[in-house]
Amino acid sequence: KKKKKKQTPQTPLLPSSTVVKPEISQSTIRTICRSTIHLGEYDISKEIDCIQDDCNNKVVKVGYEQVIPHPQYEPNNNDRHHDIALIRMSADVTYSDFIRPVCLPLASTRQAINVGELLTVAGWGRTLLARQSNVKQELAVPVVDHDACARKFSSRNVNLITSQLCAGGEFSKDSCDGDSGGPLMRQTAQNRWYLEGVVSFGNRCGLEGWPAVYTRVADYTDWIAQSLRP
């Protein structure tokens, strides 16, 4: 039982991390294992990505300078509380039509996340047909009531807290292996994308009635701001 996503070339993402500032990207702690960050990636099997006659620039590869895990994250705890990290890149990012930052849900801009609201998750993880997708996939997933989700996961001895967000729960439509650290986003009427969550974990993938769990970014914006330096 796996996930199914639709394709999109439009969302501004990195594999398993998301640009939030020219020199900073954000991810989960368990997914930081690559030596380079790929910016402007869409189809990982091609050097230059094209959709019909629309082609992007060559992928930009940037190294890591520093990884900043959340200080309260416990790697051996199955609850995965505070599963979020920042990555300081070795060079500033030059924005383009294919490399753009995502907005953070700051106190001045954040909106309530309502049960049933559709948010967008994206990544290159496992699909119905393959262990990894070459092409970036996108899926709209509904927000699930936190208390109901917490009761569901308590049956597997997992204790969810309010800084974790649940979304999904439809058969074969889910984030999955390889998507961890990727973004859960809200698109506004002004066509801005806000980073509401980060893919953390789930009970396998795409099981009916089992939503995935995401780190709720709005609860960590103060920590993110404190972790930045000029």
Rosetta blueprint (number, residue, H / E / L):
1 K L
2 K L
3 K L
4 K L
5 K L
6 K E
7 Q E
8 T L
9 P L
10 Q L
11 T L
12 P L
13 L L
14 L E
15 P L
16 S L
17 S E
18 T E
19 V E
20 V E
21 K E
22 P L
23 E L
24 I E
25 S E
26 Q E
27 S E
28 T L
29 I H
30 R H
31 T H
32 I L
33 C L
34 R L
35 S L
36 T E
37 I E
38 H E
39 L E
40 G L
41 E L
42 Y L
43 D E
44 I L
45 S L
46 K L
47 E L
48 I L
49 D L
50 C E
51 I E
52 Q L
53 D L
54 D E
55 C E
56 N L
57 N L
58 K L
59 V L
60 V E
61 K E
62 V E
63 G E
64 Y E
65 E E
66 Q E
67 V E
68 I E
69 P E
70 H L
71 P L
72 Q L
73 Y L
74 E L
75 P L
76 N L
77 N L
78 N L
79 D L
80 R L
81 H L
82 H L
83 D L
84 I L
85 A E
86 L E
87 I E
88 R E
89 M E
90 S L
91 A L
92 D L
93 V L
94 T L
95 Y L
96 S L
97 D L
98 F L
99 I L
100 R L
101 P L
102 V L
103 C E
104 L L
105 P L
106 L L
107 A L
108 S L
109 T L
110 R L
111 Q L
112 A L
113 I L
114 N L
115 V L
116 G L
117 E L
118 L E
119 L E
120 T E
121 V E
122 A E
123 G E
124 W L
125 G L
126 R L
127 T L
128 L L
129 L L
130 A L
131 R L
132 Q L
133 S L
134 N L
135 V E
136 K L
137 Q E
138 E E
139 L E
140 A E
141 V E
142 P E
143 V E
144 V L
145 D L
146 H H
147 D H
148 A H
149 C H
150 A H
151 R H
152 K H
153 F H
154 S H
155 S L
156 R L
157 N L
158 V L
159 N L
160 L L
161 I L
162 T L
163 S L
164 Q E
165 L E
166 C E
167 A E
168 G E
169 G L
170 E E
171 F L
172 S L
173 K E
174 D L
175 S L
176 C L
177 D L
178 G L
179 D L
180 S L
181 G L
182 G L
183 P E
184 L E
185 M E
186 R E
187 Q E
188 T L
189 A L
190 Q L
191 N L
192 R L
193 W E
194 Y E
195 L E
196 E E
197 G E
198 V E
199 V E
200 S E
201 F E
202 G L
203 N L
204 R L
205 C L
206 G L
207 L L
208 E L
209 G L
210 W L
211 P E
212 A E
213 V E
214 Y E
215 T E
216 R E
217 V H
218 A H
219 D H
220 Y H
221 T H
222 D H
223 W H
224 I H
225 A H
226 Q H
227 S H
228 L L
229 R L
230 P L
